[in-house]
Structures are given as structure tokens and as C-alpha cells.
Amino acid sequence: MEFQLDIIEDKIEFFESDSLRDLEKKVNEKIEANKALMLRVSSASHQMQFDANGRPHYSAVVHFALKK
């Protein structure tokens, strides 16, 4: 029986929420979870837009990369 592990070198995750505080919480939870995979934040971007009812909608993209 052969067992092979592949290392995740890059990972991109997308987040969205109706509140900035909730979005930040989601991103921070993923940052902590990805530390176990030896991944760090390489870059992050965020955006805010209003829906048809005038409510804000927040989104973020975070690129995680292998710690070297």
C-alpha cells in the first residue's frame, strides 16, 4: 500500500457577508484554520456594494500561500 501526501502551496478563498464585522470574523477564522496547513496570507482584497434595496454587501478574496 502506497501513501502519498501532497502539499497545498496556494489556496484562494472567497467570503461574503451583509456586515463588515461578520466578514472580518469569517476571514480571521479561516486564517487560524489555514495556519495548521502552514499557509499564510499572501494577499487580500475586499469590496463593498449596495444591493437593490440599498443595503451594503461585503465580499473579500484571500490568497493563502505556503510559508517558506
Secondary structure, 3 states (H helix, E strand, C coil): CCCCCCCCCEEEEEEEECCHHHHHHHHHHHHHHHHCCCEEEEEEEEEEEECCCCCEEEEEEEEEEECC
